[in-house]
Amino acid sequence: MKQKSFIIIIICLFLQNCGFAPIYSDNKEKKISLNLVEVEGDDEMNSIVSTSLKRYSNNSSEKIYNLNITTDYKRNVLSKNKKGEITNYLLISKITFEVLNNENAEIYNFEDETKSANISNQFEFKQYEKAIKKNFINLKIDELILRLSNLQ
């Protein structure tokens, strides 16, 4: 019994000092300011992008980037049953960030495809689509911030 508790304590001590840190943990601490110049595309995705990027609109930052953003969302029918009712969808989310600098402009394209079964309750399906859009946008914004911070 004493050996097991001793081993557990030793393992805990080693794991606490291994230096693990999540990749996106310090994205909010970056000294980057993002200014939205133009946002085009899907209205729902555009509002999510605007609210998500507000946390990066810091005027006292070292590096200021101007962004043109284009979003697109499509829901394609994958399959139907014998009655002609839709059973599966292919949800395609796209976002393009055009980063405008004094020196140059860089374009970052992101696309994601999700296969989804049809839900009979349309309200629940709309909520599911909204969650997919929000998760996609937040993930890609974090990835953009990570790429911009590596440019510095």
Order of alpha helices (4+ residues) and beta strands (2+ residues): alpha-beta-alpha-beta-beta-beta-alpha
